[in-house]
Structures are given as C-alpha cells and as structure tokens.
Amino acid sequence: MVRSARVIKFIEGLTITSGELAGQPFKLRKWQKDFIRAIYDPVDEDGLRQVRTALLTMGRKNGKTTLAAALVLVHLVGPENEMRGQVYSAAADRKQSALIFEEAAAMVRADPELAAHLHILGSQKRIVHYPSGSFFVSIPAVERTTHGFNASFVVYDELAQAPNRKLFDVLTTSFGARAEPLTVVISTQSPDPHSIMSEIVDYGEKVRDGVIDDPSFVPATRP
C-alpha cells in the first residue's frame, strides 16, 4: 500500500463528531485525497518523503479544522507516527488554537481503540501517545514561546490571522533532528500583502507556475 493510501485509510477510519454527519465515518472528498497524495507520495532518492511544506488556501466553513485534526492524529498515532514525535497545531489566538485540539480529542473519544492508546490532557491542550513517547499540543501565537521545540509535524490553522511570524518561524526552524519534517498551512488568504501568509502564497504560486522548481513545496487551493 502506498503511503498516501495508508493516510487516507486511517483518516476514513475516524469518526465525524459534530454536525449532521456526527457519528459517521470521515469521508474524504476527491480534492482532499489529491492533496494528501501530493504530500505523501513523492519520495527522494533515499526513499524519504520529499514534501516538507504544504499550503492549502480555502474559504471559511470548509471543514479545514476537521482535516487539520485528522492530520494531527495521522502523525501522532497513525501511519506517520514516529518515536518521540512532537506534533503541533498553531493558530492566531487561544480560541482558534483550541478548536483543533477539541476536534482531535473528540475524534479520540469517539474511537475506543484510539482512546485506549492516547491520554488527553484537556487543561494543557495536549494529547500523549505513551507507547512512542509522542505528543500533540496546540499553541496560540499570542502565547509567549521559547526555543527548544523539536517538531516532527506542524499544522498552522488560519496563518492569515497570525499577529506576526514569530511562532511560525520558531516551529518551522525546529526540524533539525527530524528526517521527514512536515508543515501544513491551511488558511484563508490574507488581505495584507506583507504578511507571512501572503509571502507563502506568492511563493506557492511561483512553484505552481514553474517559476521556481521546489519539489519540497506543495501549493493547493480548495476547488
């Protein structure tokens, strides 16, 4: 089974926890599967995942929080889990940051097998996988952060709303000890042409249009 197929199978084994489809299995749409394949299938000459940064620009109310939470679990306890992994979700403020944690925690509680292997620390917005020594924690950009991260996977929700680029830079420069680090940005566009989100979108457009050859970057827009 190819790598993306394992990721898709894991996500579609999760349970939707809210809305009209609550209680039903997660069903990925075609564009979501295409995005996952673009991230996880390309490999370099050593057989390692080639993609290091993926950008998905999309409007509000399109299920980005649910997709982000599913990817968190993919890297925390799913097929992309690694020993002593450090999985982070980042957002502009505490309320937005808590959304991905709450969604991931709800998915865990809805699945007896996941619940048996993961420990949810609600007050810390943290989920721990003791067998591998891995953890997930959500971090708001407004919170003071210190260096010392050793991230394996970062998902940044609504980077367009970030007050500055400090948290993004701290997290994405902490990958040094990881063989296959990955950052996924899922956000609306930014009205500020000088923001970090606009900078990443501009770069992604150049990669998409072939102006820049960067196989480690996947730009995508929800159709």
C-alpha positions in Angstrom: 0.0 0.0 0.0 1.4 3.4 -1.0 2.0 5.9 1.7 -0.9 8.2 0.9 -3.3 5.2 0.8 -2.4 4.4 4.4 -3.0 8.0 5.4 -6.4 8.1 3.6 -7.4 4.7 5.1 -6.6 6.0 8.6 -8.5 9.2 8.2 -11.5 7.5 6.8 -11.5 5.2 9.8 -12.0 8.3 12.1 -15.5 9.4 13.2 -17.1 12.7 12.5 -18.0 14.2 15.8 -20.3 17.1 15.1 -22.9 18.4 12.7 -25.4 16.4 10.6 -22.9 13.6 9.9 -21.9 13.1 13.5 -21.2 9.5 14.3 -20.5 8.6 10.7 -17.0 7.7 9.3 -14.9 10.5 7.9 -15.3 10.5 4.1 -12.6 12.4 2.3 -13.5 14.4 -0.8 -11.6 13.9 -4.0 -9.7 17.2 -3.6 -8.7 16.2 -0.1 -7.4 12.9 -1.3 -5.5 14.6 -4.1 -3.9 17.0 -1.6 -2.9 14.0 0.6 -1.4 12.2 -2.3 0.6 15.3 -3.4 2.1 15.5 0.1 2.8 11.8 1.0 3.6 10.0 -2.3 6.6 11.9 -3.8 9.9 10.5 -2.4 13.6 11.4 -2.9 16.5 9.2 -3.9 16.7 7.9 -0.3 13.0 6.9 -0.2 12.1 9.7 2.2 9.1 11.9 1.8 10.0 14.8 -0.5 7.5 17.3 0.6 8.3 19.5 3.6 5.8 22.2 3.3 2.2 22.1 2.0 -0.2 25.0 1.6 -3.9 24.7 1.3 -5.8 28.0 0.7 -9.5 27.8 1.2 -12.5 29.8 2.4 -14.1 29.6 5.8 -16.6 26.9 6.8 -15.0 24.3 4.5 -14.0 21.7 7.2 -10.4 22.8 7.5 -10.4 22.3 11.3 -11.6 18.7 10.9 -9.0 18.0 8.2 -6.3 19.6 10.4 -7.3 17.5 13.4 -7.3 14.3 11.3 -3.7 15.1 10.1 -2.6 15.7 13.7 -3.8 12.1 14.6 -2.1 10.7 11.4 1.2 12.0 12.7 0.6 11.3 16.4 -0.7 7.8 16.4 -1.4 6.9 12.7 0.7 5.7 9.8 3.0 8.8 10.1 3.7 8.3 13.8 7.4 8.3 14.8 9.2 7.7 18.0 9.2 10.7 20.3 7.3 12.7 17.7 6.3 16.3 18.5 3.1 17.3 16.8 1.9 20.9 17.0 -1.1 22.9 15.8 -0.7 26.6 15.8 -3.3 29.4 15.4 -3.6 33.1 15.9 -5.3 33.1 19.3 -6.3 30.7 22.1 -9.8 30.2 20.9 -8.8 29.3 17.4 -5.9 27.2 18.7 -8.3 25.2 20.9 -10.5 24.3 18.0 -8.1 21.7 16.5 -7.3 20.3 19.9 -11.0 19.9 20.8 -11.7 18.3 17.4 -8.8 15.8 17.7 -9.8 15.0 21.3 -13.4 14.4 20.2 -12.2 12.0 17.5 -10.1 10.1 20.0 -13.0 9.8 22.4 -15.2 8.5 19.6 -12.8 5.7 18.8 -12.3 3.1 21.6 -9.0 1.9 20.0 -7.5 5.4 19.9 -8.8 6.2 23.3 -7.0 3.1 24.7 -3.7 4.4 23.4 -3.9 8.1 23.9 -4.1 10.2 27.0 -5.9 13.6 26.7 -4.8 16.4 29.0 -7.5 19.0 28.4 -6.1 21.7 30.6 -2.8 21.6 28.7 -4.4 21.2 25.3 -2.2 18.2 24.9 -2.7 14.5 23.8 0.0 12.0 24.6 0.9 8.7 23.0 2.9 6.9 25.6 4.0 3.8 23.6 6.0 6.0 21.2 6.7 8.9 23.6 5.0 11.2 21.1 2.7 14.1 22.0 0.4 16.7 20.3 -0.1 20.2 21.7 -1.9 23.2 20.4 -0.2 26.6 20.7 -1.7 30.1 20.1 0.5 32.7 18.5 -0.3 35.2 21.3 1.3 33.0 23.8 4.9 33.6 24.7 7.0 30.7 23.2 10.6 29.7 23.8 13.0 27.8 21.6 13.5 24.1 22.3 11.0 22.6 20.0 11.9 19.5 18.0 8.8 19.4 15.8 8.0 16.4 13.6 4.7 17.8 12.2 3.2 21.3 12.3 -0.2 22.3 11.1 -0.9 26.0 11.1 -4.6 27.0 11.1 -5.5 30.4 9.7 -2.0 31.7 9.3 -3.6 34.7 7.6 -4.7 35.9 11.0 -1.3 35.5 12.8 -0.3 38.7 14.6 3.3 38.2 13.4 5.5 35.4 12.0 7.3 34.6 15.3 5.5 31.3 16.1 5.6 30.1 12.5 9.4 30.7 12.3 10.1 29.1 15.7 8.2 26.0 14.8 9.4 25.6 11.3 13.1 26.1 12.2 12.9 23.4 14.9 13.0 20.4 12.5 16.8 19.9 12.5 16.7 16.4 14.1 13.9 15.0 12.0 14.3 13.0 8.8 10.9 13.8 7.4 9.5 17.0 8.9 6.3 18.4 7.6 4.5 21.8 7.8 0.9 22.1 6.6 -0.7 25.5 6.4 -4.5 25.5 6.0 -5.8 29.1 5.8 -7.8 31.7 4.0 -6.0 34.4 2.0 -4.5 37.4 3.8 -5.5 41.0 2.9 -2.1 42.1 4.0 0.4 41.8 1.1 3.3 41.8 3.6 2.1 39.1 5.9 3.8 35.7 6.2 0.7 34.1 4.7 0.9 36.3 1.6 4.6 35.6 1.4 3.9 31.8 1.4 1.1 32.1 -1.1 3.3 34.2 -3.5 6.0 31.5 -3.2 3.4 28.7 -3.8 2.1 30.4 -6.9 5.7 30.6 -8.4 6.1 26.9 -7.6 2.8 26.1 -9.2 3.5 28.1 -12.3 7.0 26.6 -12.7 8.9 29.9 -12.0 10.5 28.1 -9.0 11.4 24.4 -9.0 10.8 23.3 -5.5 9.6 19.7 -5.1 9.5 20.1 -1.3 6.6 22.5 -1.5 3.0 21.6 -2.4 0.7 24.6 -3.2 -3.0 23.8 -3.4 -6.3 25.6 -3.4 -9.6 24.0 -2.5 -11.8 23.9 -5.6 
